[in-house]
């Protein structure tokens, strides 16, 4: 999805697993290891085929400042649909079946409120849930909205997701990265979820 960069591969010492870190505009799918990201106003969808044990995650933000009152999704939906479809297609290429996919969704915090007069996080959250509803993909778990950034670990072989809510202090780098990403866009037309707070 992001032609200018490749997701970072690394060894996660905390979980002792090979991992891939994705940034805004990126996605990754595979059969093993973990996929990680840090979310502010962006959303990530973790998709999983439990039969083939193939999983994937994206990290995206809807561009623009909303549509006309008569067309609430307008240009926003085109980008969001693309972000979802490229992940689904990559999983299918690896052997997953779209009909078996289940989802867990995260992010959409109100960190960029006031940017172009749009609550970006709320719009991202609304979009992803509507897309999955229309496509008939069952949402097993979600942690959306609120005002805190999140760190997400998706363990592909089991479908388990671990979400860590981060304190507000480290939010500035997340906000900066997402604002830069959103400005760039404006120029272009399982297991249970384990929740815990970061140490204070």
C-alpha positions, 0 to 999 in steps of 0.5 A: 500500500505504501510504495515508498517504504517497506515494513520493518522486520525485526526480532521482538525480544519481549515476545520472542518472535519474529515480527513485522512493524507497519507504519501508516499506509502499510500492511502485511500478511503471513502465516507466522510471527507477529505484526505490530503497530502503534495507532493514534487516529489511524485504525488497524484491522487484523484479519484472520483465516482460522482454517489456514491460520493466515493473518494480516494487518493494515494501518490506514487513515481516511483522507480529506475533511468529509463529504457533502451532507448527501454523500457521507462516504464520498472520497473517504470510502474510496481510500478506505476500501482500497486499504482493506482490499489490498490486505484481503487480496494479499491474504487470498494470495497466500491461501486464505479464503475471504468467506472465512475471514474474521476481524479485530479492529483497533485505533481511532483515538481523538488525537487529531481533533480539529485537523481540517475540522474532522474528528479523524479517529471517529471517521476511521472507526465508523468506516472500518466497522461499516466496511466489515458489516457490508462485506459480512466479515464478523468482528470478534473484538474491537478497541476504538475511539477514546483519546489514547494511542495504542500499541498492537501486537497481532500473533498470526499463527493463533489469531491472538491480539494484545493491545497496550494503551499508551500514556498520553506523554508519548503521543506527540511522535504518533500525532506528528507521524499521522499529521504528516501522513494525512497531509500526504494523503490530502495531496492524492486525490481467533483468540481473545484480545488481551487489554492492559495499561502501560506501566506508569 
